[in-house]
């Protein structure tokens, strides 16, 4: 059920998107298929690396964030997709057992001039571990439908 439309967003508004605990098996499964660098898939080589152990692929972290964004906001909104994301940064490794939380802050509202049934919402996002340390940041645009008059 749609509860949130373009008009419902306000600059400065913060959305808490939930949390997710990452297991070693999930890290290995994702990395074996999509990012098989040794520090993601080989515990011996990972221990000898600059990371000192297995870490999640940055793209795995981004995928977990996407799930949190969907569950925490998009599933109850008039989301129409996204024209893109910017400034994706991985700030520290995600390790097995880490619990990630995510939040988004509305930065800008851009009503469409050519398509009045929608608008763009620019948000900044943070993903933090259980210690409150930022592990990933990103800015992005989301396209949302407007209420029918």
Backbone bond lengths (Angstrom), bond angles and torsions (degrees), N, CA, C in turn:
res aa  C-N    CA-C-N  psi(-1)  N-CA   C-N-CA  omega(-1)  CA-C   N-CA-C  phi
1 X - - - 1.441 - - 1.527 109.89 -
2 X 1.305 116.98 130.57 1.462 121.60 -178.56 1.525 109.82 -78.92
3 X 1.324 115.43 121.66 1.463 122.19 178.32 1.523 111.93 -115.11
4 X 1.347 116.80 -25.19 1.465 120.92 -171.86 1.526 109.44 -121.38
5 X 1.308 115.04 121.98 1.465 122.79 177.30 1.528 109.21 -114.84
6 X 1.320 115.47 171.56 1.465 121.32 179.44 1.533 111.25 -48.78
7 X 1.324 117.18 -44.61 1.468 121.40 -176.27 1.526 113.43 -64.82
8 X 1.314 117.53 -17.31 1.464 121.03 -177.01 1.526 113.47 -82.72
9 X 1.324 117.22 -14.81 1.467 120.30 179.48 1.524 109.99 -79.63
10 X 1.328 115.71 145.74 1.461 121.99 176.68 1.520 108.55 -133.60
11 X 1.330 116.46 138.35 1.461 120.73 177.21 1.528 108.57 -57.78
12 X 1.327 115.85 132.78 1.461 122.58 -178.56 1.516 114.31 93.37
13 X 1.315 116.97 -13.72 1.468 121.89 179.85 1.533 109.48 -65.28
14 X 1.336 116.08 137.29 1.467 122.02 -179.96 1.525 108.73 -113.04
15 X 1.329 115.62 132.75 1.466 122.19 176.19 1.517 108.56 -111.39
16 X 1.333 116.89 119.67 1.459 122.02 172.22 1.524 106.24 -84.26
17 X 1.325 116.79 126.17 1.465 120.98 -168.86 1.522 114.58 -105.64
18 X 1.322 118.08 -0.74 1.458 119.43 177.20 1.518 112.88 105.83
19 X 1.329 114.98 -172.73 1.467 120.40 -176.44 1.522 110.92 -137.60
20 X 1.333 114.52 162.46 1.462 121.56 -177.09 1.524 107.83 -154.08
21 X 1.336 117.43 129.68 1.459 121.88 176.65 1.522 109.21 -98.13
22 X 1.326 115.17 129.93 1.465 122.44 -174.30 1.527 109.74 -97.92
23 X 1.322 117.20 126.02 1.467 120.63 177.97 1.526 110.37 -95.27
24 X 1.324 115.39 159.75 1.465 119.72 176.58 1.527 110.53 -61.90
25 X 1.317 117.05 -39.96 1.469 119.96 179.90 1.524 111.26 -61.16
26 X 1.323 117.41 -40.47 1.472 120.32 177.27 1.523 111.22 -64.09
27 X 1.328 116.70 -41.93 1.467 120.76 178.41 1.522 109.84 -60.51
28 X 1.329 116.78 -47.58 1.466 121.15 -178.65 1.525 111.64 -64.89
29 X 1.314 117.32 -44.44 1.468 121.03 -178.69 1.523 110.97 -61.41
30 X 1.326 116.87 -47.86 1.470 120.20 179.37 1.528 110.14 -61.56
31 X 1.328 116.02 -49.45 1.463 120.13 -174.70 1.526 112.59 -66.30
32 X 1.311 117.96 -38.71 1.468 119.60 179.08 1.520 111.32 -59.06
33 X 1.322 116.54 -35.96 1.464 119.78 -178.78 1.524 113.10 -85.83
34 X 1.335 118.45 -37.94 1.459 120.03 -168.49 1.523 116.07 -118.45
35 X 1.335 119.62 -21.15 1.470 120.95 -175.21 1.529 109.52 -153.84
36 X 1.352 116.64 68.52 1.462 120.08 -170.27 1.538 115.31 -80.29
37 X 1.312 117.10 42.97 1.459 119.60 174.08 1.528 108.41 -70.09
38 X 1.342 117.52 146.53 1.468 120.84 -172.98 1.531 114.74 -53.79
39 X 1.323 118.44 -37.80 1.471 119.88 -177.97 1.525 112.58 -73.69
40 X 1.348 116.71 -4.69 1.464 121.07 173.88 1.528 112.52 -101.44
41 X 1.341 117.83 -23.47 1.473 119.67 -169.83 1.529 115.64 -126.11
42 X 1.315 118.90 -13.35 1.470 121.58 -174.53 1.526 108.90 -123.97
43 X 1.328 117.07 109.07 1.465 120.49 -174.21 1.529 112.94 -63.64
44 X 1.338 118.07 -33.73 1.467 120.76 179.70 1.526 110.04 -69.01
45 X 1.333 116.64 -51.59 1.464 119.94 179.66 1.527 111.39 -66.42
46 X 1.328 117.00 -34.72 1.466 120.31 177.97 1.529 110.36 -63.98
47 X 1.340 116.97 -39.75 1.464 120.88 179.29 1.523 111.23 -63.72
48 X 1.330 116.62 -31.17 1.469 121.60 179.75 1.526 112.68 -85.92
49 X 1.314 117.11 -7.66 1.469 121.23 -177.14 1.532 110.98 -81.92
50 X 1.311 115.84 176.80 1.469 120.55 177.53 1.528 112.00 -64.37
51 X 1.338 117.15 -14.71 1.464 121.12 -178.15 1.524 113.06 -90.46
52 X 1.328 117.84 -18.23 1.458 121.36 177.10 1.512 115.26 71.96
53 X 1.316 117.70 13.83 1.462 121.71 179.29 1.513 110.81 163.21
54 X 1.320 114.72 175.18 1.471 121.52 -179.72 1.530 110.02 -59.87
55 X 1.332 115.46 134.90 1.466 120.93 173.12 1.525 108.92 -130.87
56 X 1.318 115.58 156.75 1.467 120.98 178.74 1.519 110.43 -74.32
57 X 1.304 115.54 146.87 1.458 121.35 169.86 1.527 108.68 -60.47
58 X 1.321 116.30 142.93 1.457 119.49 175.13 1.516 111.87 -58.76
59 X 1.330 115.96 -35.31 1.461 119.13 178.90 1.527 111.45 -70.11
60 X 1.322 116.96 -28.45 1.467 120.12 173.40 1.533 109.24 -66.36
61 X 1.326 115.96 -45.05 1.461 120.16 177.42 1.526 110.54 -58.49
62 X 1.334 116.40 -43.67 1.468 120.33 178.37 1.527 111.13 -63.34
63 X 1.328 117.00 -36.19 1.468 120.63 178.46 1.526 111.44 -68.46
64 X 1.325 116.59 -39.61 1.468 120.08 175.79 1.526 109.31 -62.40
65 X 1.333 115.69 -43.51 1.465 119.01 176.64 1.528 111.07 -57.26
66 X 1.323 117.27 -43.85 1.464 120.32 -179.08 1.523 110.84 -60.23
67 X 1.330 116.65 -39.63 1.464 119.85 177.61 1.530 110.87 -63.91
68 X 1.332 116.56 -42.80 1.461 120.10 178.22 1.525 111.04 -64.34
69 X 1.333 117.06 -39.73 1.464 121.06 177.85 1.522 110.40 -62.47
70 X 1.331 116.15 -43.47 1.467 118.93 178.90 1.530 110.69 -63.07
71 X 1.333 116.43 -53.35 1.467 120.29 -176.38 1.529 112.40 -65.02
72 X 1.328 116.91 -34.81 1.455 120.97 -174.66 1.512 115.38 -87.08
73 X 1.349 117.50 -17.11 1.460 119.21 -176.43 1.526 113.51 -148.40
74 X 1.315 116.68 -55.60 1.464 119.90 -168.95 1.521 113.56 -62.08
75 X 1.335 117.72 -34.91 1.469 120.42 -176.15 1.521 112.89 -64.29
76 X 1.315 118.16 -19.14 1.466 120.70 179.77 1.522 112.34 -116.52
77 X 1.317 115.32 18.92 1.462 119.87 -177.97 1.523 110.80 -118.66
78 X 1.315 114.79 172.87 1.466 121.95 175.70 1.527 109.46 -90.91
79 X 1.334 116.26 44.72 1.464 121.71 -179.27 1.523 110.76 -61.68
80 X 1.322 114.86 136.44 1.465 121.66 178.00 1.529 110.50 -121.64
81 X 1.337 116.86 20.81 1.455 120.35 -179.51 1.517 111.40 99.71
82 X 1.335 114.57 -162.66 1.459 120.55 -175.84 1.518 110.04 -147.09
83 X 1.335 117.70 136.58 1.456 119.35 174.45 1.526 112.89 -80.26
84 X 1.337 117.96 -7.48 1.456 118.95 175.85 1.515 113.81 154.55
85 X 1.320 113.98 166.46 1.458 122.97 178.75 1.524 107.64 -123.25
86 X 1.314 116.81 153.07 1.462 122.14 -177.78 1.521 110.38 -132.76
87 X 1.314 114.63 160.64 1.460 122.28 169.13 1.524 113.62 53.81
88 X 1.313 117.56 42.44 1.464 121.37 176.26 1.524 108.67 -71.83
89 X 1.324 116.13 124.78 1.468 121.51 -179.11 1.522 109.59 -133.58
90 X 1.329 115.14 136.03 1.459 121.75 172.26 1.524 106.36 -105.17
91 X 1.317 116.85 115.50 1.458 121.56 -169.16 1.519 114.32 -97.84
92 X 1.315 116.62 -25.62 1.467 120.67 175.71 1.520 108.06 -158.14
93 X 1.334 116.83 156.33 1.466 120.05 -176.28 1.528 112.73 -66.13
94 X 1.317 114.49 148.19 1.465 122.55 171.04 1.522 106.56 -100.89
95 X 1.329 115.72 126.38 1.463 121.49 -174.36 1.530 110.75 -113.42
96 X 1.331 116.22 159.79 1.467 119.15 176.60 1.530 110.68 -53.79
97 X 1.323 115.65 134.74 1.457 121.17 179.80 1.517 114.58 91.04
98 X 1.334 117.69 -10.99 1.464 119.61 178.13 1.527 110.16 -65.25
99 X 1.311 115.34 140.93 1.462 121.53 172.58 1.520 107.47 -106.67
100 X 1.323 114.96 118.27 1.459 121.45 -177.17 1.522 109.93 -99.16
101 X 1.312 116.15 138.87 1.460 121.87 171.23 1.519 107.59 -123.41
102 X 1.323 115.91 151.72 1.462 120.23 -177.40 1.515 110.22 -132.89
103 X 1.324 113.95 150.58 1.462 120.15 173.62 1.517 109.21 -148.39
104 X 1.319 114.01 154.19 1.459 120.90 178.20 1.512 110.05 -128.16
105 X 1.332 115.88 142.85 1.459 122.23 178.41 1.515 109.04 -119.80
106 X 1.321 116.76 127.83 1.462 121.53 179.67 1.528 108.71 -72.07
107 X 1.341 115.79 126.26 1.462 121.29 -179.53 1.523 113.27 -106.77
108 X 1.335 116.55 -33.90 1.466 119.27 -173.30 1.522 109.76 -156.98
109 X 1.312 115.99 143.70 1.463 122.95 175.45 1.523 107.70 -116.49
110 X 1.340 116.17 127.37 1.462 121.41 -175.44 1.527 108.80 -126.58
111 X 1.328 118.46 94.33 1.467 119.66 176.94 1.527 109.46 -64.99
112 X 1.318 116.94 138.84 1.466 120.55 177.78 1.523 109.50 -73.09
113 X 1.327 115.23 131.64 1.467 120.01 177.00 1.522 110.90 -83.28
114 X 1.323 116.63 -33.31 1.466 119.88 -176.49 1.529 112.85 -89.50
115 X 1.337 116.95 -22.82 1.468 121.24 -178.97 1.527 108.10 -131.16
116 X 1.326 117.09 89.44 1.465 120.34 -172.93 1.525 115.40 -67.63
117 X 1.329 117.92 -4.29 1.466 120.12 179.14 1.521 112.67 -85.60
118 X 1.349 117.33 4.02 1.467 119.56 -175.73 1.523 111.90 -151.82
119 X 1.328 114.27 170.98 1.454 121.18 175.64 1.515 109.66 -156.69
120 X 1.330 115.40 164.69 1.463 121.78 178.74 1.524 109.65 -104.52
121 X 1.318 115.29 140.56 1.458 122.16 176.86 1.526 107.09 -119.91
122 X 1.343 115.97 116.91 1.470 119.99 175.87 1.522 107.72 -90.46
123 X 1.334 114.81 128.57 1.462 120.70 179.96 1.530 109.64 -130.14
124 X 1.317 115.54 150.55 1.460 120.84 167.85 1.525 106.65 -104.10
125 X 1.315 115.36 142.95 1.465 121.05 -176.33 1.517 110.30 -123.87
126 X 1.322 115.17 147.85 1.458 122.71 173.19 1.519 108.82 -132.11
127 X 1.326 115.52 138.82 1.461 122.12 171.05 1.525 105.77 -118.47
128 X 1.327 116.31 126.75 1.457 121.88 -176.91 1.522 110.36 -120.43
129 X 1.337 115.70 152.28 1.463 119.20 173.98 1.530 109.45 -88.80
130 X 1.322 115.97 -176.78 1.466 121.52 -175.73 1.528 112.71 -66.66
131 X 1.326 117.82 -11.98 1.465 121.93 177.94 1.526 111.51 -95.14
132 X 1.333 116.54 2.87 1.461 120.45 -178.29 1.513 113.62 80.41
133 X 1.331 116.93 10.73 1.463 121.41 -179.90 1.529 109.59 -87.63
134 X 1.315 116.56 135.54 1.460 120.29 177.11 1.523 109.56 -69.80
135 X 1.329 115.87 128.04 1.463 120.65 176.05 1.525 111.31 -108.28
136 X 1.330 117.33 -22.35 1.462 121.21 179.61 1.520 108.81 -154.00
137 X 1.335 115.79 141.30 1.460 121.56 171.30 1.516 108.31 -132.74
138 X 1.325 114.82 158.39 1.462 119.66 -178.51 1.526 107.92 -166.10
139 X 1.312 115.72 152.59 1.462 121.53 169.49 1.512 106.63 -117.26
140 X 1.317 116.34 145.53 1.455 118.11 -178.15 1.507 112.91 -154.45
141 X 1.321 113.77 162.45 1.458 122.30 175.39 1.516 108.97 -109.98
142 X 1.298 116.10 132.47 1.457 121.31 172.58 1.516 108.75 -118.28
143 X 1.315 115.93 141.30 1.462 120.97 177.61 1.527 107.93 -101.44
144 X 1.331 115.79 128.31 1.462 121.16 -177.16 1.521 110.25 -130.18
145 X 1.317 114.43 141.44 1.453 120.38 176.37 1.517 111.55 -71.03
146 X 1.336 114.35 153.73 1.461 120.92 176.21 1.520 109.09 -99.31
147 X 1.304 115.93 157.92 1.465 120.56 176.44 1.525 109.51 -64.08
148 X 1.311 116.16 143.74 1.468 121.00 173.93 1.517 108.46 -74.43
149 X 1.319 116.17 141.65 1.479 119.96 179.67 1.499 111.49 -82.49
